[in-house]
Amino acid sequence: MATLNQEPTLPAERKQQHLSPKSYVDAAEENVDTFSQNGRPPPELYSGQGEDAAPRSPRRHLHKKSGSLRTNGVSKEKKDGQVVVERYEDKDGEHLVSIKQAWDGGKGKATAPRRNSELVSGRKAGARWEQSHIHFAPLSVPLKRRLQTLVVLGHTLSIALLLGTFFLLCAIPLFWPVLVPYLIYILFSSAGHSGTLSHRSNFLRSLPIWSLFASYFPARLHRSAPLAPTRKYIFGYHPHGIISHGAFAAFATEALGFSQLFPGITNTLLTLDSNFRVPLYREYALSMGLASVSRDSCENLLSRGGANGEGMGRGITIVVGGARESLDAQPHSLRLVLKRRKGFVKLAIRTGADLVPVLAFGENELYDQVQPEQHPLIHKTQLVIKKVLGFTVPLFHARGVFNYDVGMMPYRRPLNIVVGRPIKVQQASKPEEAYVDELHDVYVKELERIWEEWRDEFAMERTGELQIVE
C-alpha cells in the first residue's frame, strides 16, 4: 500500500520541490487573522473528522429565544447600547465569546444608511395594532375557561337578556293573552317580601354551573367560627363593589359550600325591591332564593318559617354599603360606608338576630371605574342620581369576552369572603340608641379584626388600609 509523503514545512525544502512558500494550514490561519484585523468575523468553523490531531472548534447549539440576558448557557452583556456580548457555555464548561450587532428593531440584517435616496416610504402597515393596549385572548383557551366566561357573562347580563326576551315576546300578538295577566300579577305580587321563600329552588342553587361561576375568579368562602342553627342571623356583607359577585357566589348559590360550613341555616341574599318588578328576571331571582331588602321583607324572613316557625335557623345577607359604597369601589383600596348605617343593627335588635360581619377581599378589584378625584363633576352627578332614584350608575369597565382590557366582564382576580364571629344581640321591641351604638361599635371592631388578621394574606397589593366613612 502506498504511503503519502508529508508536506515539507521549511521554506528551503518547499522551494527545492517547487512549492509555494507557505503551507495550506499557514495560509488558512493567516486569512483568519486578516478577517479579525479588518473587523469582520472569521468564517464559521465546523467540527468534523480530519487526519491530524489539531483541536476542533466546539459544536454550536441552538438556543431558545428569550428576553433574558442569560438563557440556556448563554450570557449576554450590553455595551454602549450598540453591541451585545454573548458568552456560550457548553456542558464541559467551555466558553465562546462572540459579538452580536444590535440591529435596528432586533431582527433582520444590518443595512448601511443610504444618502440622497430617491425612495419615499409610506407608513408601516399594522404599526397601530402592534402598539395597541388591547390584548386579545388566544384561540387555544381551555374549554373549562370558556364555560366559566359564558356563565359569568350570562349572570352579568341576566337582567338585560331576560328583559329583552320579554319585549321580544310582546312583539308577538300570539303571546298577549298570557303577557297581560302576567304583568298584572307582577304588580300585585308579594313574593319578594312575604318571607315564605315559596319560589326558592335548592336544585337551581346547587347546579354545577355555579361552580364554574365561582371558579372564574376564583372565589372562596372562609368561616371564622361555626354558627348555631338554633339562632337567626344578619350577615353584613362588605364591600358592595360594583355588582357584588362575591355575595352572589357565597350566599345565593351552593358553589362555595355555605350549607357545609353553616349546616342548618337557610340564608337569603337581599336585593332592591325594584328587581322583583322586572318581568322574567324576578322569576330567576326568586328561584335563586333572593328577596327584597325592604324592612317588611327582612322582618318577615326573620320572624316566620324556620325550625320553630319564628325564624330560627334563618339568615339574611345585606350588602350594608349599598349603591353609595359602589362609587368608592376602587382597586386595592377599601372604603366602607358604615358610620351612619345603623338600620341593620336596629333590625337585629327588633328580631333578636345575631350580627355576623362579612369582609370580601378582592371585591373591589373586579372592576375599574372613574375616580372621583379626577372627575368630580361626574361623581356629584352620580350622587344626585342616587338621592333621587335610590340607585346610581358607576362608570366602570374591566375586560371583555375576547380581550383582557375593555368590556364589562369582571377581571379574573381572587375573591376571598371571610365570615367573622357572631355578635350576640338581645331582642327588644324598641331599640335604645345607646345599645344600638354599642352593637355598632362591636360590629366595626370585628370588621377591623378580620382586616388586620387577613390583609397580609388576601390583600397583599393594597395601597391603603381599611377606612370607615360616612
C-alpha positions as CSV (number, residue, x, y, z in Angstrom):
1,M,0.0,0.0,0.0
2,A,1.5,3.4,-1.0
3,T,2.2,5.9,1.7
4,L,1.7,9.6,1.5
5,N,4.8,11.8,1.9
6,Q,4.5,14.6,4.4
7,E,4.4,18.1,3.0
8,P,7.7,20.0,3.7
9,T,7.4,22.8,6.2
10,L,10.8,24.5,5.8
11,P,11.0,27.3,3.2
12,A,14.2,25.9,1.6
13,E,12.7,22.4,1.2
14,R,9.5,23.8,-0.3
15,K,11.5,26.0,-2.8
16,Q,13.6,22.9,-3.8
17,Q,10.3,21.0,-4.6
18,H,8.8,24.0,-6.4
19,L,6.1,24.5,-3.8
20,S,4.5,27.8,-2.5
21,P,6.4,29.5,0.4
22,K,3.5,28.9,2.8
23,S,1.7,25.7,3.6
24,Y,-2.1,25.4,3.3
25,V,-2.6,25.4,7.1
26,D,-0.4,28.5,7.5
27,A,-2.3,30.4,4.8
28,A,-5.7,29.5,6.3
29,E,-4.6,30.7,9.7
30,E,-3.3,34.0,8.2
31,N,-6.7,34.5,6.5
32,V,-8.5,34.1,9.8
33,D,-6.2,36.8,11.4
34,T,-6.8,39.1,8.4
35,F,-10.6,38.8,9.0
36,S,-10.2,39.7,12.7
37,Q,-7.9,42.7,11.9
38,N,-10.4,44.1,9.4
39,G,-13.2,44.0,12.0
40,R,-15.1,41.2,10.2
41,P,-16.0,37.9,11.9
42,P,-13.9,34.9,10.7
43,P,-15.6,32.2,8.6
44,E,-17.7,29.7,10.6
45,L,-15.7,26.7,11.7
46,Y,-17.5,23.4,12.0
47,S,-16.3,20.3,13.7
48,G,-15.5,17.2,11.6
49,Q,-13.1,14.4,11.2
50,G,-9.6,15.1,10.0
51,E,-6.4,13.3,9.6
52,D,-4.4,15.4,12.0
53,A,-4.7,15.8,15.8
54,A,-5.5,19.5,15.8
55,P,-8.2,20.6,18.2
56,R,-11.6,21.2,16.6
57,S,-13.9,24.1,17.3
58,P,-16.7,23.4,19.7
59,R,-20.0,22.3,18.1
60,R,-22.6,25.2,18.2
61,H,-26.0,24.5,19.6
62,L,-29.2,26.4,19.0
63,H,-30.8,28.2,22.0
64,K,-34.3,29.2,22.5
65,K,-35.1,32.9,22.2
66,S,-35.6,34.7,25.5
67,G,-35.9,38.2,26.7
68,S,-33.4,37.5,29.5
69,L,-29.8,38.3,29.1
70,R,-28.9,34.8,30.2
71,T,-30.6,31.7,28.6
72,N,-29.6,28.1,28.5
73,G,-25.9,28.6,28.9
74,V,-25.8,31.9,27.1
75,S,-25.0,35.1,28.9
76,K,-25.2,38.5,27.2
77,E,-23.9,41.9,28.1
78,K,-24.9,45.1,26.6
79,K,-22.2,47.6,25.9
80,D,-22.8,51.2,24.8
81,G,-26.3,50.2,23.8
82,Q,-24.9,49.1,20.4
83,V,-23.3,45.7,20.9
84,V,-24.3,42.5,22.7
85,V,-21.6,40.3,24.1
86,E,-22.7,36.7,24.1
87,R,-21.0,34.1,26.1
88,Y,-21.9,30.5,25.4
89,E,-21.2,27.8,27.8
90,D,-21.3,24.1,26.9
91,K,-21.7,21.1,29.1
92,D,-17.9,20.8,29.6
93,G,-17.6,24.4,30.8
94,E,-16.0,25.7,27.7
95,H,-16.8,29.3,26.7
96,L,-17.2,31.0,23.4
97,V,-17.5,34.8,23.3
98,S,-19.0,36.4,20.3
99,I,-20.0,40.0,19.4
100,K,-23.5,40.4,18.1
101,Q,-24.5,43.6,16.5
102,A,-27.7,45.2,17.9
103,W,-29.6,45.6,14.6
104,D,-32.4,48.2,14.4
105,G,-35.6,46.5,15.6
106,G,-33.6,43.5,16.9
107,K,-34.3,41.4,13.7
108,G,-33.1,41.2,10.2
109,K,-29.8,42.2,8.6
110,A,-28.0,45.5,9.2
111,T,-28.0,47.8,6.2
112,A,-25.9,50.9,5.8
113,P,-27.8,54.2,5.7
114,R,-28.4,55.5,2.2
115,R,-27.8,59.1,1.5
116,N,-29.7,61.2,-1.0
117,S,-32.2,58.3,-1.6
118,E,-34.9,58.9,-4.0
119,L,-37.2,56.4,-2.3
120,V,-40.0,57.8,-0.1
121,S,-41.7,55.3,2.2
122,G,-45.2,55.3,3.4
123,R,-46.3,54.3,6.9
124,K,-45.8,50.9,8.2
125,A,-48.9,48.7,7.9
126,G,-50.1,47.3,11.2
127,A,-48.0,49.7,13.4
128,R,-51.0,50.8,15.4
129,W,-52.0,47.2,16.1
130,E,-48.5,46.5,17.5
131,Q,-48.8,49.5,19.8
132,S,-52.4,48.8,20.8
133,H,-53.1,48.5,24.5
134,I,-55.9,45.9,23.9
135,H,-54.7,42.3,24.3
136,F,-56.9,39.7,22.7
137,A,-57.4,36.3,24.1
138,P,-55.8,33.4,22.2
139,L,-57.9,30.9,20.4
140,S,-56.4,28.0,22.3
141,V,-58.3,28.7,25.5
142,P,-59.3,25.5,27.5
143,L,-62.9,24.6,27.4
144,K,-63.3,25.0,31.2
145,R,-62.3,28.6,31.0
146,R,-64.7,29.3,28.1
147,L,-67.5,27.8,30.1
148,Q,-66.6,29.9,33.1
149,T,-66.7,33.0,31.0
150,L,-70.0,32.1,29.5
151,V,-71.7,31.5,32.9
152,V,-70.3,34.8,34.3
153,L,-71.4,36.7,31.2
154,G,-74.9,35.2,31.4
155,H,-75.3,36.2,35.1
156,T,-73.9,39.7,34.5
157,L,-76.3,40.3,31.6
158,S,-79.2,38.4,33.1
159,I,-81.5,41.5,33.6
160,A,-80.8,42.7,30.1
161,L,-81.2,39.3,28.5
162,L,-84.5,38.4,30.3
163,L,-86.0,41.9,29.8
164,G,-85.1,41.8,26.1
165,T,-86.7,38.4,25.8
166,F,-89.9,39.8,27.4
167,F,-90.0,42.7,24.9
168,L,-89.5,40.3,22.1
169,L,-92.5,38.3,23.2
170,C,-94.5,41.4,23.5
171,A,-93.9,42.0,19.8
172,I,-95.8,38.7,19.0
173,P,-99.6,39.2,19.4
174,L,-100.0,35.5,19.9
175,F,-98.5,35.9,23.5
176,W,-100.6,38.9,24.5
177,P,-103.3,36.8,26.3
178,V,-100.5,35.4,28.5
179,L,-98.4,38.5,29.0
180,V,-101.1,40.9,30.1
181,P,-102.3,38.8,33.1
182,Y,-98.6,38.2,33.9
183,L,-97.9,41.9,34.1
184,I,-100.9,42.4,36.4
185,Y,-99.7,39.6,38.6
186,I,-96.2,41.2,38.9
187,L,-97.7,44.5,40.0
188,F,-99.6,42.9,42.9
189,S,-97.3,40.0,43.8
190,S,-95.8,39.9,47.3
191,A,-93.4,37.0,46.7
192,G,-90.3,39.2,47.0
193,H,-91.1,40.4,50.6
194,S,-93.5,37.8,52.0
195,G,-90.7,35.8,53.7
196,T,-92.2,32.5,52.7
197,L,-89.4,31.6,50.2
198,S,-92.0,29.6,48.3
199,H,-90.2,30.1,44.9
200,R,-86.8,29.1,46.2
201,S,-85.3,26.2,44.3
202,N,-82.4,24.3,46.0
203,F,-81.9,22.4,42.8
204,L,-81.2,25.6,40.9
205,R,-78.9,26.9,43.6
206,S,-76.9,23.7,43.5
207,L,-76.4,23.4,39.8
208,P,-72.8,22.7,38.6
209,I,-72.8,25.9,36.5
210,W,-72.4,27.9,39.7
211,S,-69.1,26.1,40.4
212,L,-68.0,27.4,37.0
213,F,-69.1,30.9,38.1
214,A,-67.2,30.8,41.4
215,S,-64.1,29.3,39.8
216,Y,-63.9,32.0,37.2
217,F,-62.3,34.4,39.8
218,P,-61.8,32.1,41.7
219,A,-63.8,32.7,44.9
220,R,-63.5,31.0,48.3
221,L,-65.7,31.2,51.4
222,H,-64.0,31.2,54.8
223,R,-65.5,30.7,58.2
224,S,-64.1,32.2,61.4
225,A,-66.4,30.4,63.8
226,P,-69.3,27.9,63.5
227,L,-72.9,29.3,63.8
228,A,-75.5,27.5,65.9
229,P,-78.6,26.5,63.9
230,T,-80.8,27.5,66.9
231,R,-80.2,31.2,66.3
232,K,-81.0,33.6,63.5
233,Y,-78.5,35.8,61.8
234,I,-78.0,39.0,59.8
235,F,-74.9,38.8,57.6
236,G,-73.5,42.2,56.8
237,Y,-71.5,42.0,53.5
238,H,-68.7,44.4,52.8
239,P,-67.8,46.0,50.4
240,H,-70.5,46.4,47.9
241,G,-68.1,46.6,44.9
242,I,-69.7,47.2,41.5
243,I,-72.0,44.2,41.2
244,S,-71.3,42.2,44.4
245,H,-70.3,39.0,42.6
246,G,-68.8,37.6,45.8
247,A,-72.1,37.9,47.7
248,F,-74.0,36.1,44.9
249,A,-71.5,33.2,44.8
250,A,-71.3,32.7,48.5
251,F,-74.9,33.4,49.6
252,A,-77.2,32.8,46.6
253,T,-75.6,29.5,45.4
254,E,-74.0,26.4,46.9
255,A,-70.9,26.8,44.8
256,L,-68.7,27.7,47.8
257,G,-70.3,25.2,50.2
258,F,-72.4,27.5,52.5
259,S,-74.5,24.6,53.7
260,Q,-71.4,22.6,54.6
261,L,-69.8,25.4,56.5
262,F,-73.0,26.5,58.3
263,P,-75.4,23.5,58.4
264,G,-79.0,24.0,59.5
265,I,-79.0,27.7,58.4
266,T,-81.2,28.9,55.5
267,N,-79.7,32.1,54.2
268,T,-81.3,34.6,51.8
269,L,-79.5,37.3,49.8
270,L,-81.4,40.6,49.7
271,T,-81.5,43.0,46.7
272,L,-83.5,46.0,45.6
273,D,-87.3,45.7,45.7
274,S,-87.5,47.1,42.2
275,N,-85.8,44.0,40.8
276,F,-89.0,42.0,41.7
277,R,-91.0,44.2,39.3
278,V,-88.8,43.3,36.3
279,P,-90.6,40.7,34.1
280,L,-89.0,37.3,33.8
281,Y,-85.9,38.4,35.8
282,R,-88.0,38.3,39.0
283,E,-88.7,34.6,38.4
284,Y,-84.9,34.0,38.1
285,A,-84.2,36.0,41.3
286,L,-86.9,34.3,43.3
287,S,-85.8,30.8,42.2
288,M,-82.2,31.6,43.4
289,G,-83.7,32.4,46.8
290,L,-83.3,36.2,46.6
291,A,-85.7,38.5,48.4
292,S,-86.4,42.2,48.8
293,V,-84.2,44.3,51.1
294,S,-87.2,46.3,52.4
295,R,-88.0,46.5,56.1
296,D,-91.1,44.3,55.8
297,S,-89.2,41.6,53.9
298,C,-86.4,41.5,56.5
299,E,-88.7,41.2,59.4
300,N,-90.9,38.6,57.7
301,L,-87.8,36.4,56.9
302,L,-86.5,36.6,60.4
303,S,-89.8,36.1,62.2
304,R,-91.6,33.5,60.0
305,G,-90.6,30.0,59.0
306,G,-87.6,28.2,60.3
307,A,-87.5,25.2,62.6
308,N,-89.9,26.8,65.1
309,G,-92.0,28.9,62.8
310,E,-90.4,32.1,64.2
311,G,-87.3,32.3,62.1
312,M,-85.0,30.0,64.0
313,G,-82.2,28.8,61.7
314,R,-82.7,31.5,59.2
315,G,-80.3,34.2,58.0
316,I,-80.3,37.2,55.7
317,T,-77.4,38.8,53.9
318,I,-77.5,42.6,53.5
319,V,-74.9,44.5,51.4
320,V,-74.8,47.3,54.0
321,G,-72.9,49.9,52.0
322,G,-75.5,49.9,49.2
323,A,-75.2,51.8,46.0
324,R,-73.4,54.7,47.7
325,E,-70.5,52.4,48.5
326,S,-70.2,51.2,44.9
327,L,-68.9,54.7,44.0
328,D,-65.9,54.1,46.2
329,A,-65.1,50.7,44.8
330,Q,-61.5,51.3,43.7
331,P,-59.0,48.5,43.2
332,H,-56.5,47.9,46.1
333,S,-58.5,50.1,48.5
334,L,-61.3,49.5,51.0
335,R,-63.6,52.3,51.9
336,L,-66.8,51.2,53.8
337,V,-69.8,53.4,54.1
338,L,-70.8,52.4,57.6
339,K,-70.5,55.2,60.2
340,R,-74.2,56.2,59.8
341,R,-75.5,52.9,58.7
342,K,-77.3,51.6,61.8
343,G,-80.6,50.4,60.4
344,F,-79.4,46.8,60.2
345,V,-78.4,47.0,63.9
346,K,-81.9,48.1,64.9
347,L,-83.4,45.4,62.8
348,A,-81.2,42.8,64.6
349,I,-82.5,44.1,68.0
350,R,-86.1,44.0,67.0
351,T,-85.9,40.5,65.6
352,G,-83.3,39.1,68.0
353,A,-80.9,38.1,65.2
354,D,-77.2,37.9,65.8
355,L,-74.9,40.1,63.7
356,V,-72.2,38.5,61.6
357,P,-69.8,40.8,59.7
358,V,-68.5,39.5,56.4
359,L,-65.5,41.0,54.6
360,A,-64.9,40.2,50.9
361,F,-61.2,40.6,50.0
362,G,-60.9,41.3,46.3
363,E,-64.5,42.5,45.6
364,N,-63.2,46.0,44.7
365,E,-60.5,44.5,42.4
366,L,-63.0,43.0,39.9
367,Y,-63.6,46.3,38.0
368,D,-62.0,49.7,37.3
369,Q,-64.1,52.8,37.4
370,V,-63.8,56.6,37.1
371,Q,-62.0,58.1,40.1
372,P,-63.9,60.8,41.9
373,E,-60.8,62.9,42.5
374,Q,-60.1,63.1,38.7
375,H,-63.7,63.6,37.7
376,P,-65.6,65.5,40.5
377,L,-68.5,66.6,38.3
378,I,-69.3,63.1,37.3
379,H,-69.1,62.0,40.9
380,K,-71.5,64.7,42.0
381,T,-74.0,63.8,39.2
382,Q,-73.9,60.2,40.4
383,L,-74.7,61.3,44.0
384,V,-77.7,63.3,42.7
385,I,-79.0,60.3,40.8
386,K,-78.6,58.1,43.9
387,K,-80.5,60.6,46.0
388,V,-83.4,61.0,43.5
389,L,-83.8,57.4,42.2
390,G,-82.3,55.4,45.1
391,F,-79.6,53.8,42.9
392,T,-76.7,55.0,40.9
393,V,-74.7,54.0,37.8
394,P,-71.0,53.6,38.3
395,L,-68.9,54.3,35.2
396,F,-66.8,51.1,35.2
397,H,-65.0,48.8,32.9
398,A,-63.0,45.6,33.1
399,R,-62.2,43.0,30.5
400,G,-64.2,41.6,27.6
401,V,-65.2,38.2,26.4
402,F,-62.4,38.1,23.7
403,N,-59.9,40.6,25.2
404,Y,-58.3,41.4,28.5
405,D,-58.6,45.2,28.6
406,V,-62.0,46.5,27.5
407,G,-65.5,45.3,28.4
408,M,-68.0,44.7,31.3
409,M,-66.8,41.3,32.3
410,P,-65.1,41.2,35.7
411,Y,-61.4,40.6,35.9
412,R,-60.2,37.1,36.9
413,R,-58.9,38.1,40.3
414,P,-59.2,36.1,43.6
415,L,-62.2,36.6,45.8
416,N,-61.9,35.6,49.5
417,I,-65.1,36.0,51.5
418,V,-64.3,35.8,55.3
419,V,-67.3,35.4,57.6
420,G,-66.5,36.8,61.0
421,R,-67.5,35.8,64.5
422,P,-71.2,36.2,65.5
423,I,-72.2,39.1,67.8
424,K,-74.9,38.2,70.3
425,V,-77.9,40.5,70.3
426,Q,-80.6,40.9,73.0
427,Q,-84.1,41.3,71.5
428,A,-86.1,44.4,72.2
429,S,-89.2,45.8,70.6
430,K,-87.9,49.4,70.8
431,P,-84.1,49.6,70.4
432,E,-82.3,52.1,72.6
433,E,-79.8,54.4,70.9
434,A,-77.1,53.6,73.5
435,Y,-77.4,49.8,72.8
436,V,-77.5,50.4,69.0
437,D,-74.3,52.4,69.2
438,E,-72.7,49.8,71.4
439,L,-73.5,46.9,69.0
440,H,-72.4,49.1,66.0
441,D,-69.0,49.7,67.7
442,V,-68.6,46.0,68.3
443,Y,-69.5,45.2,64.7
444,V,-67.0,47.7,63.4
445,K,-64.2,46.3,65.6
446,E,-65.0,42.8,64.3
447,L,-64.6,44.0,60.8
448,E,-61.3,45.7,61.7
449,R,-60.1,42.4,63.3
450,I,-60.9,40.5,60.1
451,W,-59.0,43.1,58.1
452,E,-55.9,43.2,60.3
453,E,-55.7,39.4,60.6
454,W,-56.1,38.6,56.9
455,R,-54.9,41.6,55.0
456,D,-51.4,40.3,54.5
457,E,-52.9,37.0,53.2
458,F,-55.7,38.3,50.9
459,A,-54.8,42.0,50.3
460,M,-51.1,41.9,49.5
461,E,-51.4,44.5,46.8
462,R,-53.3,47.1,48.9
463,T,-52.4,50.7,48.6
464,G,-54.1,51.7,51.8
465,E,-55.8,50.5,55.0
466,L,-59.4,49.9,55.9
467,Q,-61.4,53.2,56.1
468,I,-64.8,53.6,57.7
469,V,-66.6,56.6,56.2
470,E,-70.0,58.3,56.4
